[in-house]
Amino acid sequence: MRPRIERLQQTIIDAAVEAAEVAEPLEAADDVEAADGDGAVVVATACISE
């Protein structure tokens, strides 16, 4: 089960990196959330920063 979790984590990280590359750099999480109604970019930004 552990390898599956690691693959899922890597998939999330890869998606976060791709989203960050596509999104315009914004200064505040509120700005990102406003630009992306469902908050997906906020999640991506949080994943990358960790």
N, C-alpha and C positions, 0 to 999 in steps of 0.2 A: 504494500500500500504506500510506503514511503516514496518510491520512485514516481508514483502517480501524482502525489502531492507536489513533489519537486517539479515535475513537468507542468502542472497547473500553475505553480508559482512563476515559472519561467515564461509561460504564455502570458500571464498577467503583466509581467515586467516588459516583455516584448511589445505588448499592446500599448502600455503606458509610454514607452519610448517613442513608438510610432505616433501616438496622439500628440505627444509633446513636440515632435518635429513638425507636425502639421499645424498645430495651434500657434496663433500669434503669441509672442511673449507678453504676458500681462503681469502687472505688479502685485495685485492682491487677489486672493482666492475669491472674494466677492465679485470681482470683475470677471473672473473665469466662469463662475457659476452663472452670472448674468449672461455671458456670451454663449454658454452651453446649458440650456435649460435643465437637462437631467443630471448635471453635475459630473459627467464622465471625465471631463478634463481635470476637474479637481481631484478625482481619484487617481488619475494618471500622474498628476503632479506630485501627489503625496507618495505614490509608489516610487517615483524616481528619486525624490529627496531622501528617502530612507535607504 
